[in-house]
Amino acid sequence: MKGYSQFCPVALGAELFAERWTPLILRELLHGAGRFADIHRGVPRISRHLLALRLQALEHAGLVEHKVGATGRGGAYGLTEAGREFGPVIEALGTWGYKWTTRDLRDEHLDPDYLMWTVRRLVRMENLPDRRVVVRFQFREYPKRRYWLLLSPREVDLCIIDPGFEVDIEVAAETRALAEICLGHLRVGEAVGRGKLVANGPRQYCRDLGRWLGVTPFATLAS
């Protein structure tokens, strides 16, 4: 992105922050994503090549550091002190966006891959049962896609290929409904009552699903 040719701190900061995809990459790093693959799962519409270029640019700017693995391959990304100080900026942007824009979601906002990555991130692990529970999600708008959410008190994982475990709950939902659940605009019970979400499995697990699926923290910050 071309610069603004101004020494104003707003202009200089925007040259780094306001480039396409950069705020979302910083968001993922602030949420703890470190591996390239995990960052990409949080920003699935960016190409892997462009993501690599953006990370290199952020590293060059002193916002991101890359630690190479012991074998010389892989490794992890992390924020420098300068990068971490963007935290309040991301929080303020998300709080404003939650308050003023999330009531009018368009279909283009409802990427199912990102939606499920968000569902994984927001799981309330403290409410999960002691044993592993596998929840398979299918969206009515994308009947050929499947997602497996593996829940346990120690770890939550998301698979896009059948992990081979017995499925405890099968969920069929509208993408918009699940997004509204993540935003706190709709409760699981309300979605079920309106026919926007159907859960099949043990009755207790289906009842507890609403306790397991969390809500974005921006809902609290914007209140």
Stockholm file with secondary structure:
# STOCKHOLM 1.0

chainA/1-223         MKGYSQFCPVALGAELFAERWTPLILRELLHGAGRFADIHRGVPRISRHLLALRLQALEHAGLVEHKVGATGRGGAYGLTEAGREFGPVIEALGTWGYKWTTRDLRDEHLDPDYLMWTVRRLVRMENLPDRRVVVRFQFREYPKRRYWLLLSPREVDLCIIDPGFEVDIEVAAETRALAEICLGHLRVGEAVGRGKLVANGPRQYCRDLGRWLGVTPFATLAS
#=GR chainA/1-223 SS CCCCCCCCHHHHHHHHHSSTTHHHHHHHHHTTCCSHHHHHHHSTTSCHHHHHHHHHHHHHTTSEEEECCTTSSCCEEEECHHHHTTHHHHHHHHHHHHHHHTTSCCGGGCCHHHHHHHHHHHCCGGGSCSSCEEEEEEETTEEEEEEEEEECSSCEEEESSCCSCCCSEEEEECHHHHHHHHHTSSCHHHHHHTTSEEEESCHHHHHHHHHHSCCCTHHHHTC
#=GC SS_cons         CCCCCCCCHHHHHHHHHSSTTHHHHHHHHHTTCCSHHHHHHHSTTSCHHHHHHHHHHHHHTTSEEEECCTTSSCCEEEECHHHHTTHHHHHHHHHHHHHHHTTSCCGGGCCHHHHHHHHHHHCCGGGSCSSCEEEEEEETTEEEEEEEEEECSSCEEEESSCCSCCCSEEEEECHHHHHHHHHTSSCHHHHHHTTSEEEESCHHHHHHHHHHSCCCTHHHHTC
//
